[in-house]
């Protein structure tokens, strides 16, 4: 049988070093907690989970497998993030093939940072008149947040630091680490 891999304390992604920040066990507990809340709130309903690609693909796949309530999942995409700084520039939403009118929609996002991306997404989706629209995000950088929407299902509140792993990338790399790592400024 394959032995589970021990997480490395330090990793290198491209030209940067990162250190272990959130273990996969903690991630698992956090996702389970979110799933239980959604099960409770959506009993008797069939919510449509809208996974925001690319970063949320792992969180969304874990979350749907932990949900007991029947649900559907669809995938949409914005790209606003390049390298390590939020560009503030948000592109068009692509991939919305489901009819979300009169549906209970849960947006599944990896991180809310300044909140720009989510604010735009909420505006865009409200035009399609879903019967409800909520947000599940794995990490929330509260200190960096500049908007005023509420996050209905928030996994972990983290400081304003740059993280990779569990779907999150640095310039396209690092998404596949099962744990989350923070940029190690001592090793730049
Ligand atoms: P916002 O519009 O809230 O400033 O940024 C949201 C998007 O930026 C997230 O969906 C995510 O893709 C990206 N992002 C924000 N913070 C981080 C981070 O620490 N690491 C990575 N890899 N992406 C981040």
Boltz pocket constraint, residues with backbone or C-beta under 6 A from the ligand:
constraints:
  - pocket:
      binder: B
      contacts: [[A, 55], [A, 80], [A, 81], [A, 83], [A, 86], [A, 109], [A, 110], [A, 111], [A, 112], [A, 113], [A, 114], [A, 115], [A, 116], [A, 117], [A, 118], [A, 161], [A, 162], [A, 163], [A, 164], [A, 168], [A, 169], [A, 170]]
      max_distance: 6.0
